[in-house]
């Protein structure tokens, strides 16, 4: 039976997720933007910078294992608040750093706090949206990653030039306090929310009823669906981390762009990524509404995205700034379209009560991949000063990941998990 939406309050919740994700990426983008100047101030070499990035990835990876389970235990209202409180303090804590160790410690705490964002956001989407709208909602909030990456190069260089680099870290840390207050005031679970209409609640809950018994974390690991999601993240998340932490350095070394001139190319790249995130989520959701199976719709969208990344391998053979920006834009747009869909496969294959944990496990895999790419990139650039191999890895990562996902879950079938208490 067709159920009418009966309201749009769920999209206000999605807007809160969008703004949290925007703040998340503003905070983590600051170091990448300031890296060329900070390397000169503190005389870091490429390997030391790689270690600082790896510190973030390490705690982000470990935090995802903890935060995913934490969100499933305490719920997203409290869990999200704790997460953003930690990362806000850590973001501002960078202003106190004066050494490689100091920056690595601040990055580590930032990674721990920020690890709660995606498990909380995906779990919130699962609670507030029916399955047919989840990819679109995920694409909308996930586009905040690109908005944050756009706002940061437009604001951080100005703050750093006029007030000093320490104020750049303090500046981005202030926004999270406002979000935290709004979240605690506005958010409740759908069935507890006083402002949600009965019609919209019925629409949100129009999917078949699922049991609420908690699923032990270790019970998820034997399933190939868990490994399909985790390996997909392990192979593709590092490419996004590479863009986030090395794009400014690449443009500085390849084209001599100073801090104040990095804004336009980065804004174009991340604006394209923003469009890709929403389009990727819309595409699979639209195909499902047209009668396609979830499996066919998700994988078709992911295949299109994977193919659009391949041309990034040509960047070393282009000499002009804007042709390179064009290929980076296509690659980042494709990554975010891919990301909107691979995130949604977690809710396709697992019951709501396990989604936070599964996303945490997958995020752990992605962050471990990020640790590997950060250390490898630092050593590789220190010894070769060439990005060519890195772009080859980026170009093939998504097709390889999709092949593995197809082999493990050819029909994207739900995991058969035994019920029972811990």
C-alpha positions in Angstrom: 0.0 0.0 0.0 1.3 3.5 -0.9 1.9 5.7 2.1 2.1 9.5 1.7 5.0 11.4 3.3 2.6 13.5 5.3 5.2 16.2 6.1 8.9 17.1 5.6 10.3 17.3 9.1 12.7 14.5 8.4 14.5 16.8 6.0 15.1 19.3 8.9 16.9 16.4 10.6 18.8 15.8 7.4 19.8 19.5 7.4 21.3 19.1 10.8 23.3 16.2 9.6 24.4 18.2 6.7 25.7 21.1 8.9 27.5 18.7 11.3 29.3 17.1 8.3 30.1 20.6 6.9 31.7 21.5 10.3 33.5 18.2 10.4 35.2 18.8 7.1 36.0 22.4 7.8 37.9 21.3 10.9 39.9 18.5 9.2 40.6 20.7 6.1 42.5 23.4 8.0 45.8 21.4 8.3 45.8 20.5 4.7 45.4 24.1 3.7 48.1 25.4 6.0 50.5 22.5 5.4 52.8 24.3 2.9 53.2 27.2 5.3 53.5 25.1 8.5 56.1 23.0 6.8 58.2 26.1 6.3 57.6 27.4 9.8 58.3 24.1 11.6 60.6 22.6 9.0 58.7 19.4 8.6 59.8 17.0 5.9 57.3 14.9 3.9 57.7 11.9 6.2 56.9 14.0 9.3 53.8 15.5 7.7 52.8 11.9 6.8 53.2 10.9 10.4 50.9 13.8 11.6 48.2 12.8 9.1 48.7 9.1 10.1 48.0 10.1 13.8 44.6 11.4 12.7 43.9 8.2 10.7 44.9 5.9 13.5 42.6 7.4 16.2 39.9 7.8 13.5 40.1 4.1 12.7 40.1 3.0 16.4 37.4 5.6 17.2 35.1 4.3 14.5 35.1 0.8 16.1 34.2 2.4 19.4 31.8 5.1 18.1 29.8 2.9 15.9 29.0 0.7 18.9 28.6 3.7 21.2 25.9 5.1 18.9 24.0 1.9 18.9 24.1 1.8 22.7 23.3 5.3 23.8 21.5 6.6 20.7 22.3 9.3 18.3 21.1 12.3 20.3 23.7 11.8 23.1 26.3 10.0 21.0 26.5 12.8 18.4 26.7 15.4 21.1 29.6 13.7 22.7 31.4 13.2 19.4 31.2 16.8 18.3 32.2 18.1 21.8 35.4 16.1 21.6 36.3 17.1 18.0 35.5 20.8 18.7 38.0 21.0 21.6 40.6 19.1 19.6 40.2 21.4 16.6 40.9 24.4 18.7 43.7 22.5 20.5 45.8 22.7 17.3 46.4 26.4 18.2 48.5 25.3 21.2 50.8 23.0 19.2 54.5 23.9 18.5 56.0 20.6 17.4 55.4 17.5 15.4 54.3 15.7 18.5 51.9 18.5 19.5 50.3 18.5 16.1 50.1 14.7 16.0 48.4 14.7 19.4 45.9 17.3 18.4 45.2 15.5 15.2 44.8 12.2 17.1 42.1 13.7 19.4 40.4 15.3 16.4 40.3 11.9 14.7 38.8 10.3 17.8 36.0 12.9 18.0 35.3 13.1 14.3 35.0 9.3 14.1 31.5 9.6 15.5 30.1 11.7 12.7 29.3 9.1 10.0 28.1 6.3 12.3 25.8 8.8 14.0 24.6 10.3 10.7 24.0 7.0 8.9 22.1 5.7 11.9 20.0 8.8 12.0 19.1 8.5 8.3 18.2 4.8 9.0 15.8 5.9 11.8 14.3 8.9 10.0 14.0 7.8 6.4 12.3 4.8 4.6 14.7 2.7 2.6 13.8 4.2 -0.8 14.9 7.7 0.4 18.0 6.8 2.3 20.5 7.1 -0.5 19.2 10.6 -1.4 19.3 11.7 2.3 22.8 10.2 2.6 23.9 12.1 -0.5 22.4 15.4 0.9 24.1 15.2 4.3 27.3 13.7 2.8 27.5 16.8 0.5 28.4 18.7 3.6 31.9 17.2 3.3 32.3 19.2 0.1 30.6 22.4 1.4 33.0 22.3 4.4 35.9 21.7 2.0 34.7 24.7 0.0 34.1 27.1 2.9 37.5 26.3 4.5 39.7 27.5 1.5 37.6 30.6 1.3 37.9 31.6 4.9 41.0 29.9 6.5 43.6 31.6 4.3 42.2 35.0 5.1 42.2 34.3 8.9 45.7 32.8 8.8 47.1 35.8 6.8 45.4 38.5 8.8 45.3 37.0 12.3 47.9 34.1 12.3 47.7 30.4 11.7 46.7 29.6 15.3 43.5 31.7 14.9 42.6 29.6 11.8 42.3 26.5 14.0 40.3 28.5 16.6 38.0 30.0 14.0 36.7 26.6 12.7 36.3 25.2 16.2 33.7 27.8 17.2 31.0 26.6 14.8 30.4 23.3 16.5 29.1 24.8 19.7 26.1 26.4 17.9 25.4 23.1 16.2 25.6 21.2 19.5 22.9 23.4 21.1 20.6 23.1 18.1 21.0 19.3 18.0 20.1 18.9 21.7 17.1 21.2 21.3 15.7 19.7 18.0 16.6 16.1 17.9 14.5 13.2 19.2 13.8 9.8 17.7 10.8 9.9 15.3 8.4 8.0 17.6 9.3 10.5 20.4 9.3 13.7 18.5 6.4 16.1 19.4 6.6 18.0 16.1 6.4 15.0 13.8 3.0 14.4 12.2 1.4 11.0 12.4 1.4 10.8 8.6 5.1 11.4 8.3 5.9 8.9 11.1 3.9 6.3 9.3 5.8 7.1 6.1 9.1 6.8 7.9 8.1 3.5 9.3 6.5 2.2 6.1 9.2 -0.5 5.6 8.6 -3.9 7.1 9.0 -3.9 10.9 12.4 -5.1 12.1 13.2 -6.7 15.5 14.8 -4.4 18.1 17.0 -7.0 19.8 20.6 -5.8 20.1 23.1 -7.6 17.8 26.5 -8.2 19.4 29.4 -6.6 17.5 31.3 -9.8 17.0 28.3 -11.4 15.5 28.6 -9.1 12.5 32.2 -10.0 11.5 31.5 -13.5 10.0 29.2 -12.1 7.4 30.4 -11.4 3.9 28.1 -8.4 3.8 30.3 -6.8 6.5 33.5 -7.6 4.6 32.0 -6.3 1.4 31.3 -2.9 3.0 34.6 -2.8 5.0 36.8 -3.7 2.0 35.0 -1.3 -0.2 35.7 1.5 2.3 39.3 0.3 2.8 40.0 0.6 -0.9 38.3 3.9 -1.7 38.3 6.1 1.5 42.1 6.5 1.3 41.7 8.3 -2.1 39.5 10.9 -0.6 42.0 11.4 2.3 44.8 11.8 -0.2 42.9 14.6 -1.9 42.0 16.2 1.4 45.5 16.3 2.8 47.7 16.6 -0.3 45.8 18.6 -2.9 47.0 22.0 -1.5 50.6 20.6 -1.4 50.3 19.3 -4.9 49.2 22.7 -6.3 51.8 24.5 -4.3 54.6 22.3 -5.6 53.3 21.9 -9.2 52.1 25.5 -9.8 53.6 27.5 -7.0 50.2 28.5 -5.6 50.5 30.4 -2.3 48.0 30.2 0.6 45.9 33.0 -0.7 45.7 31.6 -4.3 44.6 28.1 -3.4 41.0 29.0 -2.9 39.6 29.1 -6.5 40.9 25.7 -7.7 39.9 24.0 -4.4 36.5 25.6 -4.4 35.8 24.3 -7.9 37.0 20.8 -7.1 34.9 20.5 -3.9 31.8 22.2 -5.5 31.9 19.5 -8.1 32.2 16.9 -5.4 29.1 18.4 -3.7 27.1 18.0 -6.9 28.4 14.4 -7.3 27.3 13.5 -3.8 23.8 14.6 -4.3 23.6 13.2 -7.9 25.0 9.8 -6.9 22.4 9.5 -4.1 19.6 10.7 -6.3 20.5 8.4 -9.2 20.2 5.1 -7.3 17.1 6.3 -5.4 15.5 7.4 -8.7 16.2 4.0 -10.3 14.7 2.2 -7.3 11.5 4.3 -7.6 11.4 3.3 -11.3 11.2 -0.3 -10.3 14.9 -1.4 -10.4 16.1 -3.7 -7.7 18.1 -2.2 -4.9 21.1 -4.3 -6.0 21.0 -3.2 -9.6 20.4 0.4 -8.8 23.1 0.8 -6.2 25.8 -1.1 -8.3 24.9 0.7 -11.5 25.4 4.1 -9.8 28.6 2.8 -8.2 29.9 1.6 -11.6 29.3 4.9 -13.2 31.2 6.6 -10.4 34.1 4.2 -10.5 34.5 4.7 -14.3 34.5 8.5 -13.8 37.5 8.3 -11.5 39.8 6.5 -14.0 40.9 9.7 -15.9 42.6 11.0 -12.8 45.6 9.0 -13.9 46.2 11.5 -16.7 46.8 14.4 -14.3 50.7 14.1 -14.4 50.6 14.4 -18.2 48.7 17.7 -18.1 50.7 20.9 -17.6 47.9 23.5 -17.1 46.3 24.2 -13.7 42.7 24.2 -14.9 42.8 21.0 -17.0 44.1 19.3 -13.8 41.4 21.0 -11.8 38.8 19.6 -14.2 40.0 16.0 -13.8 40.3 16.4 -10.0 36.7 17.7 -10.0 35.4 14.7 -12.0 37.3 12.4 -9.6 36.0 14.0 -6.4 32.5 14.2 -7.7 32.6 10.5 -8.6 34.1 9.6 -5.2 31.2 11.4 -3.4 28.6 9.8 -5.6 30.2 6.4 -4.8 30.3 7.3 -1.1 26.6 8.1 -0.9 25.8 4.7 -2.3 28.3 2.5 -0.5 27.2 4.1 2.8 23.6 3.2 1.9 24.5 -0.4 1.2 25.0 -0.8 5.0 21.3 -0.1 5.6 20.4 -2.2 2.6 22.1 -5.3 4.0 21.7 -4.9 7.8 18.9 -4.2 10.2 18.6 -0.7 11.8 19.9 -1.9 15.1 23.2 -2.9 13.6 23.8 -0.1 11.1 25.9 2.1 13.5 28.2 -0.8 14.2 28.5 -1.8 10.6 29.3 1.7 9.5 31.9 1.9 12.3 33.5 -1.3 11.1 33.6 -0.1 7.5 34.9 3.3 8.6 37.6 1.5 10.5 38.6 -0.2 7.3 38.6 3.1 5.4 40.7 4.8 8.1 43.2 1.9 8.1 43.5 2.4 4.4 44.0 6.1 5.1 46.8 5.3 7.5 48.5 3.2 4.8 48.1 5.9 2.1 49.3 8.7 4.4 52.5 6.9 5.5 53.1 5.6 2.0 52.6 9.0 0.4 55.0 10.7 2.8 57.8 8.2 2.1 57.1 8.1 -1.6 57.1 11.9 -2.1 60.2 12.3 0.2 62.2 9.9 -2.0 60.7 10.4 -5.5 59.0 13.8 -5.5 56.5 12.4 -8.0 52.7 11.9 -7.7 52.3 9.7 -10.8 52.0 6.4 -8.9 49.6 7.9 -6.5 47.2 8.9 -9.3 47.4 5.4 -10.8 46.4 3.9 -7.5 43.5 6.4 -7.2 42.3 5.7 -10.8 42.0 1.9 -10.3 40.8 1.8 -6.6 37.0 2.1 -7.2 36.7 -0.5 -10.0 38.7 -2.9 -7.9 36.5 -2.3 -4.9 33.3 -2.8 -6.9 34.6 -6.1 -8.2 35.3 -7.3 -4.7 31.8 -6.1 -3.6 30.2 -8.0 -6.5 32.1 -11.2 -5.7 31.1 -11.0 -2.0 27.5 -9.8 -2.3 26.4 -10.5 -5.9 22.7 -9.7 -5.0 23.3 -7.3 -2.1 21.2 -9.7 -0.1 20.5 -8.9 3.6 22.7 -10.6 6.2 21.0 -13.4 8.0 21.9 -12.6 11.6 20.6 -14.6 14.5 18.7 -12.6 17.0 19.3 -12.6 20.7 20.7 -10.4 23.5 24.4 -10.0 24.1 
